[in-house]
Amino acid sequence: MREFILEDLVRPNIRAFKPYSTARNEFSCPEKIDDYVFLDANENSLGSVLQGSGGNNRYPDPVQRRLKSKLAQLKGVLPENIFFGNGSDEAIDLLLRIFCQPGQDRIVVLQPTYGMYEVAAHIQDVAVCKVLLTSDFQLDSQRVLQAIDPQTKLVFICSPNNPSGNCFERTAIERILTNFNGVVVLDQAYIDYSSENSFLDVLNNFPNLVILETFSKAWGLANLRVGMAFASPAIIALLNKIKAPYNLSGLVQDALYAALDNVALKENMARETIKERHELEEILSSFSFVLKVFPSDANFLFVAAQQSKKIYYWLLANRIVVRYRSQIELCQDYLRITVGTAGENKRLVSALQEYEAQAGEVRI
Ligand SMILES: *Cc1c(COP(=O)(O)O)cnc(C)c1O
């Protein structure tokens, strides 16, 4: 393995600058604050205009200590291994800004995959090298390693992959982690729906690994906009250095703190979704126009169908919205369909039954 030297990867300006220090950074609140007077942050000491909700006049904890220690226990990591972002999207954006010099560096992404890596790179004027997945949407580590050049700072790997839904082979991911001396960002947004193990267990073995997870999917909290990054304390410190000081509101921190008690509920919902996914997979496979339903480790199915565009519009006319991305390489015939409630899935299936019936009539 070539040596991974974090310092050398960080953009010089990011390494050099002194971060903004919030009032709440300089004075970290002790447990008992009743007899303190806070005149340090130009808050409105009189209160807020929002009736019946105390505390909104005060800035929240910028580094979310309470939340991190609770999540650390749940995940079996240290609080220093955790970063919370305004969605995973914030972590993706910050990682690009820490490691990639605009107009000079580049990232490697797989194709097809989640679109935000590329979007965040374009905003930063960072070049994107796309490496095609194999025809069955597997990761070819050889291809990825060949695509890496000295300007490549980040490789984004999404597993389970969006939109194909499958997990990549663990050994292929490990091969990249071992042979790339830049940072590997492993997006595990859908890991709760997967039978594969998370990479969290081996976080300490790979100093160049950043794992992304989100509260937007299995936890059912897309509205809160919170994503997690897990990495070495050194990488987490860099994320904290450049993030907006108060990137998670106090309302969100409180809601999440309570939500972390409900792991069992999350797991029950994931189990129900997986059961629905299996049933839907079977039914969809039986339609004459369906070419292939890709095996999924996520809460959606990637379905190849004849005339997928026609099906997309048929479903829309039935007020059912699925995802159609024909312009993306390897995705021409595919629809990405989120697994819904049993009732929603039934509605999808009956709309497709009607489609099949009328398609048959047209042919005659
Ligand atoms: C949905 C999704 C996310 C979640 O992003 P948030 O900003 O946390 O809502 C992250 N990665 C992938 C691949 C996703 O599909």
Boltz pocket constraint, residues with backbone or C-beta under 6 A from the ligand:
constraints:
  - pocket:
      binder: B
      contacts: [[A, 86], [A, 87], [A, 88], [A, 89], [A, 90], [A, 114], [A, 158], [A, 160], [A, 162], [A, 187], [A, 189], [A, 213], [A, 214], [A, 215], [A, 216], [A, 217], [A, 222], [A, 225], [A, 226], [A, 227]]
      max_distance: 6.0
